[in-house]
Amino acid sequence: MLVLSCSTKLLILEKMLKSYFPESLKVYGAVMNMNRGNPFQKEVVVDSWPDFKAVITRRQKEAETDNLDHYSNAYAVFYKDVRAYQHLLEEHDVINWDQVLQIQGLQSELHDVSKAVANSKHLGVKLTSFKAVQFFPHPLLPDTSSLKGSAPRLTYLSVADADLLNRTWSRGGNEQCLRYITKLISCFPSVCVRDDKGNPISWSLTDQFATMCHGYTLPEHRRKGYSKLVALTLARKLQSRGFPCQGNVLDDNTASISLLKNLRAEFLPCRFHRLILTPAAFSG
């Protein structure tokens, strides 16, 4: 096991990962953020270098952590040989198995291998699987002339909006998520539409893996084209910074799937898998 701490090696890794799209997209997004200030205090673990067979991104050991915060205690995985990934999981000190954590990636064996190792360490495993998408913004954005005045107004999120996002996110509603959303808003691109009182009515933001997430419009403001405008604006913002435009959607989220089809998104052949792993000490 090697920790890549050299900035030159991280830049080389970023370029190398592009050759393995789409399966490497999550790790690639994390490494891109590391190479651009590393606001989430991440680091990279590989089985070998430069001819790696498995890559894991994780939180730096010195970063402040909460053992219940699986949002921040997050690992992204890409492997060329699943056996190399399994060996990394089994190595001492690669994964902190004493806290609630998440492992995510875009490869089919991820769940079975991760679950087998986690179960051997008496952790419970919850899997959520999504359609993975990537899209390229249209050359022209929708007409925004109606948003030029005082309200509604196209802008970006602020940390003051974090409580609303925490309450409306299906994954949220707790203090760990509130801290996580606050950090995302502080560190990464976001877009929102605000009403005449300055309150967000439609928004989307970007996570630590450079994935567009928590796209949401308040129920009373739906069917006005805000979701499409927000998604395209955020995608173009990411594209202008060199990031891929990627996202995930649950199979039963028909409204979002319809929107993505309308945006001519590419539904990728691989699926996005997110595992939440919980030690027995926290499973009560």
Backbone bond lengths (Angstrom), bond angles and torsions (degrees), N, CA, C in turn:
res aa  C-N    CA-C-N  psi(-1)  N-CA   C-N-CA  omega(-1)  CA-C   N-CA-C  phi
1 M - - - 1.461 - - 1.515 109.69 -
2 L 1.339 116.77 132.72 1.453 122.39 178.67 1.523 109.43 -128.68
3 V 1.322 116.63 138.45 1.460 122.08 171.87 1.518 107.04 -98.22
4 L 1.340 116.28 121.46 1.466 120.31 179.10 1.520 109.13 -83.79
5 S 1.311 116.47 105.73 1.457 121.17 -179.51 1.521 112.96 -107.93
6 C 1.313 116.36 -12.21 1.469 121.35 -178.71 1.523 109.63 -78.51
7 S 1.331 116.58 126.81 1.470 120.90 -177.96 1.526 111.62 -61.72
8 T 1.316 117.25 -35.02 1.470 120.41 178.90 1.522 110.64 -64.27
9 K 1.329 117.12 -42.28 1.460 120.81 178.99 1.527 111.17 -66.22
10 L 1.325 117.48 -36.06 1.463 120.50 178.85 1.526 111.16 -67.03
11 L 1.310 116.85 -36.89 1.466 120.32 176.42 1.524 110.76 -67.55
12 I 1.329 116.29 -38.83 1.465 120.26 176.64 1.530 109.88 -64.71
13 L 1.336 116.49 -42.54 1.465 120.81 178.94 1.525 110.87 -60.30
14 E 1.326 116.50 -42.76 1.469 120.17 178.54 1.527 110.85 -55.55
15 K 1.317 116.37 -45.48 1.466 120.43 179.96 1.522 110.92 -67.30
16 M 1.319 116.83 -39.00 1.458 120.29 -178.79 1.524 111.66 -65.70
17 L 1.309 117.28 -38.27 1.470 121.49 -177.22 1.521 112.13 -64.40
18 K 1.321 117.52 -27.40 1.466 120.45 179.41 1.524 111.72 -61.43
19 S 1.317 116.68 -24.13 1.471 120.47 -179.47 1.523 112.00 -74.60
20 Y 1.328 117.11 -8.19 1.465 120.39 -175.02 1.529 112.54 -119.89
21 F 1.343 116.36 22.41 1.461 119.93 173.80 1.529 108.85 -64.97
22 P 1.343 119.13 148.09 1.462 125.46 1.85 1.531 114.57 -89.89
23 E 1.351 117.48 -8.05 1.467 119.62 -173.03 1.522 113.16 -61.91
24 S 1.322 117.56 -25.52 1.467 120.88 -176.98 1.532 113.43 -92.93
25 L 1.338 118.69 4.94 1.468 121.32 -170.54 1.523 113.84 -57.84
26 K 1.331 118.60 -40.63 1.471 120.52 -176.82 1.528 111.26 -67.40
27 V 1.322 115.80 -46.54 1.468 119.37 177.60 1.525 109.96 -64.78
28 Y 1.325 116.10 -40.53 1.460 120.67 178.77 1.529 111.07 -58.46
29 G 1.335 117.20 -45.70 1.462 120.33 178.97 1.522 112.25 -61.32
30 A 1.340 115.86 -41.80 1.464 119.51 178.46 1.523 111.64 -64.18
31 V 1.329 116.48 -42.01 1.464 120.28 -179.68 1.529 110.36 -67.72
32 M 1.336 117.56 -38.60 1.464 119.73 175.92 1.526 110.73 -57.33
33 N 1.328 116.54 -45.01 1.469 119.41 178.73 1.528 111.76 -65.43
34 M 1.318 117.37 -35.58 1.462 120.42 176.20 1.522 111.00 -62.56
35 N 1.321 115.77 -38.63 1.470 120.19 -178.66 1.519 112.85 -79.22
36 R 1.313 117.02 -1.03 1.473 121.63 -179.49 1.527 110.59 -126.76
37 G 1.313 115.49 48.32 1.457 121.15 174.72 1.509 115.05 107.11
38 N 1.328 117.44 -19.69 1.464 123.10 177.44 1.534 112.79 50.63
39 P 1.344 117.54 55.70 1.465 119.71 -176.06 1.524 114.46 -65.96
40 F 1.340 117.63 -21.99 1.469 119.89 179.85 1.526 112.71 -96.75
41 Q 1.331 117.17 10.23 1.469 122.76 176.27 1.537 111.53 52.65
42 K 1.319 114.23 56.29 1.463 120.95 -179.95 1.532 110.47 -95.88
43 E 1.333 114.97 164.17 1.448 121.71 170.33 1.530 108.93 -145.87
44 V 1.324 115.39 165.57 1.455 121.35 -175.43 1.524 109.63 -115.17
45 V 1.333 115.04 134.44 1.460 122.03 173.63 1.519 107.83 -116.00
46 V 1.338 116.55 131.79 1.475 121.77 176.14 1.520 108.84 -126.48
47 D 1.331 114.74 159.96 1.467 118.68 177.45 1.521 111.20 -77.94
48 S 1.357 115.94 -29.31 1.465 121.40 178.61 1.527 107.86 -161.95
49 W 1.319 115.37 168.38 1.476 119.91 -179.54 1.532 109.49 -149.39
50 P 1.329 117.46 137.92 1.471 128.23 4.13 1.527 114.01 -88.63
51 D 1.338 116.36 -9.02 1.465 119.67 -177.76 1.526 109.44 -86.69
52 F 1.334 115.91 67.50 1.462 119.72 -177.35 1.526 111.05 -75.27
53 K 1.336 114.40 153.83 1.472 120.95 174.45 1.519 111.30 -118.48
54 A 1.339 117.06 -13.08 1.469 121.02 178.28 1.523 108.95 -151.71
55 V 1.330 115.79 141.57 1.464 123.00 179.66 1.522 108.33 -131.69
56 I 1.312 116.12 134.80 1.468 121.50 174.49 1.525 107.58 -130.11
57 T 1.329 117.42 130.64 1.460 120.42 170.57 1.520 107.87 -100.63
58 R 1.328 116.37 140.78 1.458 121.04 -176.72 1.517 109.89 -147.88
59 R 1.306 117.02 170.91 1.456 122.90 175.51 1.525 109.52 -73.47
60 Q 1.316 116.35 139.68 1.461 119.58 176.25 1.524 110.53 -61.60
61 K 1.310 116.31 145.84 1.468 120.99 -176.62 1.528 111.99 -61.10
62 E 1.336 115.64 -33.01 1.475 118.32 -176.47 1.523 112.68 -82.42
63 A 1.328 118.42 -5.98 1.462 120.73 179.75 1.525 109.93 -71.20
64 E 1.316 115.34 143.94 1.463 120.08 178.44 1.518 109.45 -67.05
65 T 1.332 116.82 131.21 1.459 120.27 -176.55 1.515 111.67 -130.60
66 D 1.321 114.47 156.88 1.459 124.15 173.00 1.523 105.16 -119.54
67 N 1.318 117.87 123.46 1.462 120.92 -174.55 1.523 113.52 -64.88
68 L 1.330 117.99 -12.52 1.464 121.20 177.96 1.525 112.51 -99.88
69 D 1.318 116.99 -0.06 1.465 121.47 -171.94 1.527 111.71 -95.31
70 H 1.344 116.50 82.96 1.465 118.91 179.71 1.521 112.28 -72.03
71 Y 1.337 117.97 -14.88 1.464 120.38 177.25 1.527 110.38 -65.41
72 S 1.317 116.80 -44.45 1.465 121.46 -179.07 1.524 112.66 -91.21
73 N 1.338 116.89 -28.76 1.467 120.84 177.43 1.534 107.91 -81.27
74 A 1.325 115.23 65.07 1.464 121.22 -168.78 1.523 111.07 -118.34
75 Y 1.320 114.79 138.11 1.450 123.04 -179.81 1.531 108.54 -121.37
76 A 1.324 117.09 130.09 1.461 121.71 172.75 1.521 107.96 -106.34
77 V 1.332 115.70 143.48 1.460 120.77 -170.57 1.529 110.66 -129.92
78 F 1.322 115.18 138.06 1.467 122.03 165.71 1.526 107.56 -141.71
79 Y 1.323 115.42 137.50 1.458 118.90 178.35 1.521 110.50 -140.42
80 K 1.333 114.96 148.25 1.455 122.12 171.19 1.525 110.48 -96.24
81 D 1.323 115.52 -20.34 1.464 122.57 178.07 1.525 106.75 -137.60
82 V 1.324 116.88 113.86 1.465 120.05 -174.94 1.527 111.52 -62.68
83 R 1.328 117.43 -26.57 1.466 119.46 178.34 1.528 111.22 -67.29
84 A 1.330 116.27 -34.60 1.469 119.92 176.75 1.524 110.06 -66.12
85 Y 1.346 116.98 -38.28 1.467 120.08 176.35 1.525 110.41 -63.78
86 Q 1.314 117.53 -44.08 1.460 120.36 179.34 1.528 111.07 -61.30
87 H 1.316 116.70 -40.88 1.468 120.15 179.38 1.532 110.92 -63.74
88 L 1.339 116.74 -38.31 1.468 119.42 176.83 1.528 110.42 -62.88
89 L 1.332 116.27 -44.44 1.468 119.36 179.09 1.524 111.49 -58.82
90 E 1.298 115.64 -36.89 1.468 120.26 -176.09 1.519 113.32 -80.56
91 E 1.328 116.62 -15.37 1.463 119.54 179.14 1.523 110.90 -69.79
92 H 1.305 115.37 147.44 1.463 120.82 177.20 1.528 110.50 -66.85
93 D 1.316 116.29 133.67 1.462 122.50 168.99 1.534 115.31 78.91
94 V 1.340 118.33 10.56 1.462 118.95 174.04 1.529 110.19 -83.69
95 I 1.328 116.59 -44.21 1.459 123.55 178.92 1.522 108.86 -114.37
96 N 1.323 117.44 138.57 1.459 121.30 173.49 1.525 108.06 -88.41
97 W 1.331 116.33 95.62 1.458 121.73 -175.75 1.520 112.53 -79.47
98 D 1.324 117.93 -0.79 1.470 121.06 -177.51 1.522 113.14 -91.18
99 Q 1.334 117.34 3.15 1.456 120.39 179.91 1.530 109.68 -129.26
100 V 1.322 115.91 160.49 1.458 120.44 172.01 1.520 107.24 -68.48
101 L 1.316 117.55 131.11 1.457 120.63 -173.79 1.524 110.57 -145.73
102 Q 1.313 114.95 168.88 1.459 119.54 172.86 1.514 109.51 -127.07
103 I 1.331 114.51 146.71 1.451 122.83 172.49 1.519 106.74 -123.37
104 Q 1.325 117.09 131.01 1.456 119.28 -178.26 1.521 111.34 -137.17
105 G 1.331 114.12 155.01 1.450 120.11 178.56 1.514 110.68 179.33
106 L 1.317 115.22 -176.02 1.464 121.95 -171.92 1.524 112.14 -123.80
107 Q 1.333 116.59 31.69 1.458 120.13 -178.02 1.526 110.97 -126.78
108 S 1.321 115.83 144.41 1.459 121.28 -165.93 1.527 113.75 -68.52
109 E 1.336 117.66 -30.99 1.470 118.67 -177.41 1.525 112.99 -82.00
110 L 1.315 116.59 -5.74 1.472 120.98 -174.21 1.523 111.80 -54.14
111 H 1.330 116.64 -45.83 1.462 120.30 -175.19 1.525 111.55 -64.60
112 D 1.320 117.69 -53.29 1.462 120.59 -174.01 1.518 112.19 -62.50
113 V 1.332 116.86 -43.24 1.459 120.24 -178.45 1.524 110.79 -68.21
114 S 1.336 116.60 -46.12 1.467 120.41 -179.42 1.525 111.02 -63.87
115 K 1.327 116.03 -41.59 1.464 120.10 -179.20 1.520 111.39 -64.61
116 A 1.323 117.34 -41.27 1.458 120.23 -179.21 1.526 111.42 -61.19
117 V 1.335 116.37 -44.36 1.461 119.72 179.73 1.527 110.81 -69.58
118 A 1.343 116.69 -41.96 1.467 120.38 -179.86 1.524 111.57 -63.92
119 N 1.329 117.17 -41.25 1.463 120.01 179.40 1.518 111.99 -64.50
120 S 1.329 115.84 -33.38 1.467 119.03 178.12 1.522 111.51 -66.63
121 K 1.339 115.12 -19.75 1.461 120.81 178.62 1.530 111.08 -104.76
122 H 1.332 116.41 11.45 1.469 123.64 174.65 1.525 113.30 66.74
123 L 1.324 116.50 38.09 1.457 121.36 173.22 1.527 108.89 -104.17
124 G 1.319 115.74 140.53 1.444 120.19 171.25 1.515 110.36 -79.31
125 V 1.334 116.78 149.41 1.461 121.66 -176.33 1.530 109.88 -128.38
126 K 1.324 115.49 127.80 1.465 121.16 175.13 1.524 107.97 -119.39
127 L 1.320 116.73 121.88 1.459 122.28 -178.73 1.521 110.87 -102.78
128 T 1.334 116.05 134.65 1.462 122.00 167.77 1.520 106.82 -125.43
129 S 1.340 115.50 130.46 1.456 121.02 -176.82 1.523 109.70 -118.39
130 F 1.324 116.74 139.62 1.459 123.20 -173.86 1.529 110.54 -129.38
131 K 1.330 115.71 158.48 1.448 120.47 162.16 1.528 107.19 -70.61
132 A 1.311 116.95 136.68 1.469 121.73 176.46 1.527 108.45 -101.95
133 V 1.317 115.99 137.17 1.464 120.09 -176.67 1.522 110.41 -133.15
134 Q 1.314 114.18 153.58 1.453 121.99 172.43 1.518 106.42 -142.15
135 F 1.319 116.76 137.95 1.455 117.12 178.10 1.513 110.69 -144.86
136 F 1.308 113.22 162.78 1.452 121.60 -177.08 1.513 107.84 -117.67
137 P 1.326 117.89 123.44 1.465 121.18 -175.66 1.521 112.58 -56.85
138 H 1.317 114.89 143.86 1.457 119.62 175.15 1.524 109.70 -61.67
139 P 1.309 117.66 150.21 1.473 119.41 176.61 1.521 112.56 -57.31
140 L 1.333 116.29 -33.23 1.461 120.71 -179.33 1.521 109.76 -117.00
141 L 1.303 117.14 131.95 1.450 121.57 174.28 1.527 110.01 -76.27
142 P 1.347 117.61 160.37 1.457 119.27 173.48 1.527 110.93 -58.84
143 D 1.299 116.05 161.77 1.464 121.94 179.77 1.531 109.82 -60.44
144 T 1.323 116.73 121.84 1.472 121.38 -179.85 1.524 112.01 -111.21
145 S 1.329 116.62 15.77 1.463 119.08 -176.79 1.518 112.11 -60.54
146 S 1.349 116.37 -30.42 1.466 119.08 -179.91 1.517 112.60 -73.11
147 L 1.346 117.19 -9.61 1.466 120.73 -177.99 1.525 112.17 -105.89
148 K 1.333 117.05 12.51 1.455 120.22 -177.47 1.521 113.07 -80.89
149 G 1.308 116.71 -21.63 1.459 119.64 -177.14 1.514 112.20 -83.41
150 S 1.322 115.16 -155.16 1.463 120.12 -176.59 1.522 111.69 -75.48
151 A 1.330 118.10 -30.85 1.460 120.97 179.87 1.535 109.87 -162.17
152 P 1.349 117.19 147.94 1.463 124.65 -14.69 1.530 111.21 -64.91
153 R 1.333 115.78 158.65 1.460 120.65 -170.61 1.520 109.63 -132.21
154 L 1.336 116.84 132.92 1.462 122.30 178.01 1.522 108.91 -87.75
155 T 1.329 116.41 120.84 1.460 120.71 -176.57 1.531 108.99 -151.48
156 Y 1.315 117.92 -148.04 1.460 121.53 -179.45 1.521 109.46 -132.54
157 L 1.319 116.08 167.05 1.460 121.36 -177.92 1.525 111.10 -78.25
158 S 1.328 115.40 155.53 1.464 121.72 171.82 1.522 108.29 -124.35
159 V 1.327 116.63 164.63 1.468 119.78 -177.85 1.530 111.21 -62.84
160 A 1.325 117.04 -21.60 1.463 119.90 177.26 1.524 111.96 -66.56
161 D 1.333 117.65 -16.69 1.460 121.95 -179.67 1.527 112.26 -89.23
162 A 1.314 118.05 -5.02 1.464 121.53 -171.58 1.520 112.44 -60.22
163 D 1.330 118.02 -37.80 1.466 119.95 -178.22 1.525 111.09 -63.58
164 L 1.334 117.37 -41.91 1.467 120.98 177.34 1.520 110.62 -61.99
165 L 1.318 117.55 -43.62 1.459 120.45 -179.78 1.527 111.44 -65.93
166 N 1.315 116.74 -37.37 1.460 121.05 177.86 1.530 110.81 -63.21
167 R 1.334 116.33 -39.51 1.467 120.55 -178.26 1.522 112.97 -74.00
168 T 1.324 117.59 -25.72 1.464 120.46 -175.67 1.523 113.79 -100.06
169 W 1.335 118.33 -7.75 1.458 121.43 -178.25 1.519 109.49 -85.35
170 S 1.327 116.72 132.01 1.471 120.75 179.65 1.529 111.62 -61.23
171 R 1.326 117.35 -24.12 1.471 121.72 178.87 1.525 112.33 -92.32
172 G 1.323 117.01 -1.01 1.454 120.33 -169.91 1.525 114.48 -102.67
173 G 1.345 114.08 -152.17 1.448 121.02 179.61 1.513 114.22 90.68
174 N 1.334 117.87 21.12 1.461 120.57 179.20 1.527 109.35 -144.60
175 E 1.327 115.76 167.44 1.462 119.65 -174.16 1.523 112.73 -69.37
176 Q 1.343 117.19 -30.96 1.467 119.10 177.82 1.530 110.86 -66.02
177 C 1.330 116.15 -41.41 1.460 119.47 178.85 1.519 111.00 -67.38
178 L 1.321 117.39 -37.95 1.459 121.21 177.98 1.525 110.90 -59.32
179 R 1.329 117.08 -45.62 1.466 120.93 177.36 1.527 110.90 -63.27
180 Y 1.322 115.49 -41.18 1.460 120.85 -178.58 1.525 110.98 -63.87
181 I 1.323 117.40 -47.17 1.467 120.96 179.58 1.524 110.48 -62.71
182 T 1.308 116.93 -41.53 1.461 120.86 177.71 1.529 110.70 -57.62
183 K 1.327 115.49 -42.11 1.466 120.19 179.05 1.523 111.10 -66.95
184 L 1.342 117.16 -42.35 1.465 120.18 178.71 1.523 111.13 -59.87
185 I 1.328 115.99 -46.03 1.468 120.19 -179.64 1.524 110.51 -61.37
186 S 1.326 116.64 -38.14 1.467 121.42 -177.60 1.522 112.23 -70.74
187 C 1.348 116.73 -29.56 1.465 120.17 -168.62 1.518 115.31 -105.07
188 F 1.334 117.61 -30.31 1.458 119.93 -166.71 1.526 112.18 -127.54
189 P 1.341 117.37 162.66 1.465 121.10 -177.68 1.535 112.75 -62.03
190 S 1.328 115.17 145.20 1.459 122.13 175.54 1.518 108.32 -147.43
191 V 1.330 115.67 164.10 1.460 121.82 177.33 1.518 107.47 -142.98
192 C 1.329 116.96 142.28 1.456 119.38 173.12 1.525 110.61 -151.08
193 V 1.318 114.69 159.08 1.458 122.87 171.32 1.526 106.83 -106.86
194 R 1.351 116.49 131.99 1.460 121.42 -179.33 1.528 110.73 -113.57
195 D 1.336 115.06 147.47 1.463 120.17 178.92 1.528 110.74 -83.63
196 D 1.334 116.58 -171.26 1.459 120.02 -175.30 1.522 113.39 -69.38
197 K 1.338 116.89 -12.54 1.465 120.44 176.37 1.528 111.69 -99.45
198 G 1.325 116.05 3.28 1.462 120.48 179.06 1.516 114.47 84.80
199 N 1.338 116.61 8.98 1.462 119.98 -179.17 1.525 110.75 -87.82
200 P 1.330 117.95 140.71 1.469 120.23 177.73 1.525 110.97 -65.38
201 I 1.327 116.89 136.57 1.461 120.93 176.34 1.538 111.28 -121.64
202 S 1.332 117.09 -16.88 1.465 121.74 176.55 1.519 107.54 -154.93
203 W 1.346 117.19 139.38 1.464 118.31 -174.10 1.524 112.11 -161.15
204 S 1.315 114.94 167.42 1.458 124.27 168.95 1.517 107.12 -156.98
205 L 1.320 116.63 152.69 1.464 120.57 178.95 1.518 109.93 -138.88
206 T 1.315 116.43 -178.08 1.457 122.70 -175.01 1.516 109.19 -122.06
207 D 1.349 116.26 140.18 1.461 118.41 -177.09 1.530 111.61 -99.08
208 Q 1.330 115.57 -172.91 1.466 122.07 -174.74 1.522 113.04 -69.37
209 F 1.344 117.29 -11.76 1.459 121.89 178.19 1.528 111.15 -106.71
210 A 1.333 115.88 19.03 1.464 123.05 179.52 1.527 111.54 59.93
211 T 1.333 115.84 35.64 1.459 122.45 178.69 1.520 109.39 -107.09
212 M 1.319 116.71 133.23 1.466 120.39 175.14 1.527 108.28 -68.75
213 C 1.338 116.57 132.79 1.466 119.50 -174.52 1.529 111.31 -146.19
214 H 1.320 114.77 167.58 1.468 124.18 177.50 1.532 111.87 48.03
215 G 1.332 115.61 49.23 1.448 118.81 170.92 1.516 109.00 -74.40
216 Y 1.330 117.12 122.34 1.466 119.75 -172.00 1.527 110.46 -153.03
217 T 1.332 115.14 140.66 1.461 122.03 172.65 1.512 108.39 -126.43
218 L 1.320 117.63 132.14 1.461 120.48 178.53 1.528 109.44 -56.89
219 P 1.336 118.13 139.45 1.478 121.62 -173.30 1.520 114.34 -50.75
220 E 1.326 117.82 -39.79 1.465 120.60 -176.12 1.525 113.17 -73.88
221 H 1.322 117.19 -6.59 1.470 120.43 -179.10 1.532 112.70 -116.72
222 R 1.321 116.96 14.94 1.454 120.35 -179.25 1.529 111.79 -80.15
223 R 1.335 114.80 165.25 1.472 123.15 -179.80 1.535 112.04 65.97
224 K 1.314 115.91 30.01 1.464 120.71 176.19 1.535 111.94 -118.49
225 G 1.315 116.62 4.70 1.463 120.91 178.56 1.514 114.58 85.62
226 Y 1.338 117.37 6.09 1.469 119.50 -176.98 1.529 112.19 -67.32
227 S 1.343 117.51 -41.39 1.466 119.92 -177.45 1.524 111.23 -60.82
228 K 1.321 116.50 -42.28 1.464 120.53 179.25 1.521 110.42 -64.67
229 L 1.318 116.46 -44.51 1.464 120.62 179.99 1.520 111.15 -62.09
230 V 1.329 117.17 -45.37 1.464 121.47 -179.15 1.530 110.42 -63.29
231 A 1.342 116.78 -46.62 1.462 120.44 -177.82 1.526 111.51 -62.07
232 L 1.328 116.96 -45.29 1.462 120.00 -179.30 1.522 112.02 -67.29
233 T 1.329 116.53 -38.55 1.466 119.86 -179.77 1.522 110.75 -66.02
234 L 1.338 116.81 -43.30 1.459 119.91 179.02 1.526 110.74 -66.69
235 A 1.331 116.60 -40.34 1.466 119.58 178.75 1.519 111.47 -61.51
236 R 1.312 116.61 -42.17 1.458 119.47 178.82 1.527 111.26 -67.26
237 K 1.321 116.59 -34.43 1.463 119.73 177.42 1.531 110.15 -64.85
238 L 1.336 116.46 -43.34 1.460 120.14 178.09 1.529 110.88 -64.97
239 Q 1.323 115.17 -44.21 1.462 119.71 -179.94 1.527 111.79 -60.26
240 S 1.326 116.56 -38.52 1.461 120.05 -179.02 1.530 111.91 -65.98
241 R 1.341 116.79 -20.87 1.460 121.59 178.45 1.526 112.14 -98.46
242 G 1.334 116.19 5.53 1.452 120.44 176.58 1.510 115.62 89.00
243 F 1.348 117.59 5.84 1.457 121.16 -178.25 1.531 110.90 -88.28
244 P 1.332 117.68 148.59 1.462 119.45 172.28 1.528 109.87 -70.92
245 C 1.315 116.51 153.23 1.474 121.55 178.10 1.521 107.35 -98.20
246 Q 1.311 116.88 98.48 1.455 121.27 -175.13 1.523 111.06 -127.58
247 G 1.327 114.67 155.68 1.456 119.94 178.86 1.518 110.77 -159.98
248 N 1.325 115.66 176.08 1.460 123.14 179.19 1.518 108.42 -134.93
249 V 1.329 116.75 147.61 1.463 120.29 179.30 1.526 108.78 -145.90
250 L 1.324 115.76 136.46 1.458 120.82 177.84 1.528 110.21 -69.00
251 D 1.315 116.39 149.60 1.462 121.16 -176.11 1.525 112.82 -61.70
252 D 1.334 117.35 -30.41 1.464 119.75 -177.17 1.533 113.36 -94.47
253 N 1.329 117.20 5.26 1.470 120.28 178.38 1.531 108.47 -87.64
254 T 1.323 115.24 75.68 1.468 120.65 -172.43 1.519 112.74 -63.96
255 A 1.333 117.65 -33.64 1.464 120.23 -179.68 1.523 110.95 -64.37
256 S 1.337 116.64 -45.49 1.466 120.08 -179.99 1.528 111.61 -69.19
257 I 1.329 116.81 -37.15 1.464 119.64 177.72 1.527 110.29 -63.58
258 S 1.331 116.16 -41.03 1.467 120.21 177.42 1.531 110.73 -62.27
259 L 1.339 116.22 -42.90 1.465 120.37 178.53 1.525 110.52 -61.60
260 L 1.329 117.26 -45.13 1.460 121.19 -178.84 1.527 111.52 -63.47
261 K 1.320 116.60 -38.84 1.474 119.42 176.20 1.522 110.45 -64.45
262 N 1.332 115.86 -39.05 1.458 120.33 177.46 1.521 111.50 -63.57
263 L 1.325 115.85 -30.96 1.468 121.41 177.73 1.528 112.10 -84.99
264 R 1.309 115.85 3.82 1.466 122.54 -179.03 1.531 112.08 59.56
265 A 1.320 115.08 39.41 1.461 120.22 176.99 1.523 110.13 -67.81
266 E 1.306 115.39 150.33 1.456 121.45 174.79 1.525 108.57 -94.46
267 F 1.323 116.70 117.69 1.459 120.57 175.44 1.525 107.22 -83.16
268 L 1.320 115.81 117.67 1.459 121.59 -169.77 1.530 111.46 -75.07
269 P 1.327 118.01 154.07 1.462 120.72 179.28 1.528 113.26 -68.20
270 C 1.320 117.14 -24.14 1.463 121.08 177.08 1.528 109.67 -92.25
271 R 1.320 115.51 161.94 1.465 121.01 177.00 1.528 109.57 -111.55
272 F 1.337 114.75 155.37 1.468 120.57 176.58 1.519 108.29 -92.70
273 H 1.325 115.42 127.60 1.468 121.95 -179.61 1.525 109.17 -117.22
274 R 1.332 115.71 129.16 1.466 120.73 175.34 1.523 108.30 -123.72
275 L 1.322 115.39 122.86 1.462 121.56 178.86 1.519 108.79 -109.36
276 I 1.332 116.12 128.73 1.460 121.53 171.26 1.528 107.21 -102.47
277 L 1.320 115.58 121.41 1.453 121.02 -176.12 1.525 109.73 -112.15
278 T 1.318 116.13 129.72 1.468 120.60 -173.76 1.530 110.79 -126.88
279 P 1.343 117.41 119.67 1.453 120.36 175.89 1.529 110.78 -63.33
280 A 1.318 115.44 153.78 1.469 120.31 -178.94 1.525 111.28 -56.72
281 A 1.328 118.15 -32.43 1.465 121.68 -178.51 1.510 112.85 -63.10
282 F 1.351 117.53 -22.81 1.457 121.51 -177.10 1.538 112.93 -113.64
283 S 1.323 116.78 10.09 1.451 119.59 -172.64 1.513 113.96 -89.06
284 G 1.329 116.77 -2.50 1.468 119.39 -179.22 1.488 112.61 -70.59
